Amino acid sequence: MNKETAIMIGVFVIIFGGLGFLITRNNQVATTPASKDQLIRPNSHSTVNPDAKVSIVEFGDFQCPACAAAFPIVEQLLALYKDNPQVNFVSRNFPLPQHQYALITAEAAEAAGAQGKYWEMYRLIYTNQNEWVNSADPMSILVGYATQLKLDIGRFKSEVTANKYNDIIEQDKQDGLALGINSTPTFFINGVRATGVQDFADFKARVDSALAQ
């Protein structure tokens, strides 16, 4: 082996060794669970105690068809664990820019939450997505939901129209971006990411595994 050949081999070893290090390092980052502090803020909407043993955190967009498809699966899962205080579900906002009604529906849910009816509004918005998503006046439909829930309608309309909860919604989105989220729904089960509509049996198995640890 001459000197030039030896130098070339050495260069390739350094290059490919470096690439191997970067690939390994990126894989470690991708598989490291997100911390609870990254996922749940003091103002996040939780079904039970935020300090429960198992936390399922959803970053969702009310106008997202996949989120609406995931909704009944999430409801089935929550019904299964409704008497278990160690399983907490958290909803966070991740409105996608291509969805024109994502922000107003997020505002409506937050405004309902300010009157103690977040989860009721959350369910109405997802259950009836086909109703408001094709409407030229989604606000009137959202006011109808607020009326069903016996909210203070004047307050509700005022807060939604003024985008009162924009800071909360934007903070949720920024937290999601910092976690590398680029689509909805994205779930985290005790910090471990699960993207898209989840199979119920697999979802349940992940929760049961987290409970058993």
N, C-alpha and C positions, 0 to 999 in steps of 0.2 A: 504494500500500500504506500503510495507516494504522499508527500506532505499535503498537496492540494486536496486529494481525496479524503484524507483524514480530517482536514478542516471542514469540508463540505458535510461529512457525516456528523461532525460535532455540531454544526449549525442546525441540521435537521433534528438532532436529538433535543437540542434546546427548544426549538420551535414547537415540536410535537409534545414535548414534556410540558411546556407552558400551556398549550391548548388542553392537554389532559387535566392539568390543575384547574384551569378555568371551568371546564365542563363539570368536573367533580364538585367544585365549589358552588357552581350554579345549581346543581342537583341538590346539594345540601340545603341551600337557601329555599328552594322550591318545596322541600319536604319538611322543613322546620315548621311546627305548628305556630300560628299567630298567638300572641299573648292575649289574655282576657282584657287587659288595659287597652289594647289596640282595637278590640271588637265591641266592647260595651262601655258606653259613656254614662255618666250619672243621669242624663236626660233620655237615655234610650228606653224604648218601650219593651218591658219584660212581662211575661205571663205570670211568673212567680219571682222568688228571691233571686236577684242577679248573682248571688253567691252560691247558687245551687251547684251540686256536683257536676252536672252535665248542662252545658249551654249550647243551644242550637241557634246560631245567628244567621239571619237571612238579610242579604243586601238585595233589595228588589225594586221594581219599577211597576207601578200599578197599571200602566198601559201595555206592559210587556206580555205578549201572548204566552210565552213559556212560563212566566210567573203565574199567570192565571191557570195554566195547566198544572203547575206544581201545587197550587193552593189547596185543592181537595186532598192531595196526598199529605200535605202538612197538617191539614185539619184531622185527617184520619190518625196521624201519628200523635197529635196533641190529645185527641180523645182517648187514645190508648194509655197515655201517661197522665191524664188529668188529675188523678188522685196521688200522683207521686211528686212531692215537693222538691225532689232532687233533679227534676228535668225542667229546664227553663228555656223558653223560646223568645228570641229577641228579633224585632223587626227594625231594620234600618233602611234609609232611603238611598237609592242609587238611580235617579232619573236619567234616562238616556236622552241625548239631544235630539234624536230623530222622532221622539214621541211628544207631540204637541200638547197633550193633556197630562203628561207625567207630573209636571210641577203643580198644577192646580189640584190634582187628586192627592198628591203628597201633602199639600197645604190643608186640604179638607180633612185628611186623617189626623194631622197634627192639631188642627183647630178642634176637632171632636175630642182628641186626647186631652186638651186643656179643660174640657168639661167632663172628663172622666169616662169617655166613650170611644177611646182609640180603637180597641179591638172590634167593637161592634161596627164602627165605620170601615175598618180594614176589611172585614168580612163582606159588608155590603158592596164596597167598591170592586173587590175581586169577583164576587158572585155575579154581579151585574155588569161586568166589563163590556159585554157586547151592546148594552143599552147606551152607555154614555160615550163609548169610544167612537161611535158613528154619529153622534149628535153635534149640531152646530152650536148648541148652548148647553155644555156639560154642567155649568154652574147651576142651572135650574134643577137639573137632576140631582146634583149633590145637595142642594137645599132640600129637595124632597127626602133624601136619606136622613138629613139632619132633623127634619120634621118627624120622621118615623122614630128617631132616637130621642125625641123630646128635648132637643138642645135649645139653647137660647139662640133663636134664628138671627136676630139682629147682630149679636156678637159674632156668630159663626160667619155670616156674610161679610161683615166688616173685616174680620181677621183674614179670611181667605182672599178677599179683594185687595187688601193691603200687603199681601205676601208676608204676613207677620212672622211666619216661621221659616223664612228663607234661610236665615243663618244656621238653623238646626239642620235643615235639608242639605245645605251646602257643606256643612261640617261632616255629615254622614258621607256625602259623596267624596270629599277629600280623603277621609279615612279609608274609604273603599279603594280609591286610586293608589293610596300609599301601600295598600295590601296587594296591589297588582290586579285588581278586579277590572275586567273589561267587558263583561257580559252579565246578564241577569237571567234567572236568579243565581246567585252564588251563596252557598251555605258554608258555615264553619261549625263543625261538631267538635267541641272542646279544642278549637283552634285549627282543626284539620279541614282543609278545603274540599268541598264537593260542588262541582259546577254543573248547572243545568237541572232539568227535571229529574228527580231521583226516583228510582224504583222503591216502592214501599218496603219490600222485604229487606233490601240492602240498607235503606235508611234506618229501619228498626234494628238491624244487626249492628250497625255502627253505634247507635245509642246504647243498646244493651252492652256492647263491649266497653263503652266508656263508663257505664254504671258499674260494671264488674271490676274495674281497675282500682 
